[in-house]
């Protein structure tokens, strides 16, 4: 749903904020009304080019241990797409969090706990 919007904005060479309903669906699908309002009040113009450009992983350090936090309710990067991304990363640990794209807002305690656990080894 975002691809046509990104393509149009790139053609017009404008930066724009996502329409509220699109942002609500993408970022707020696991949020309560207060969290949703917090997010929607802080929307800023999107950088559209990165959405359409392929990522290149050449040169990325492969020897550094990494952990991918897979967000099970992410509407921006659905779990199946996250699995594809994880497969391209090579050897990486995966932990799951039952949260949407902005887990730092919808579930800050759960995310902080998970990151603390990862940091402590």
Buried (B, 14 or more C-beta within 10 A) or exposed (E): EBEEBBEEBEEEEEEEEBEEEEBBBBBBBBBEEEBBEBBBEEEEEBEBEEBEEEEEEEEEEEEEEEEBBBBBBBBBBBEEEBEEEBEEEEEBEEEEBEBBBBBEBBBEEEBEEBBEEEEEE
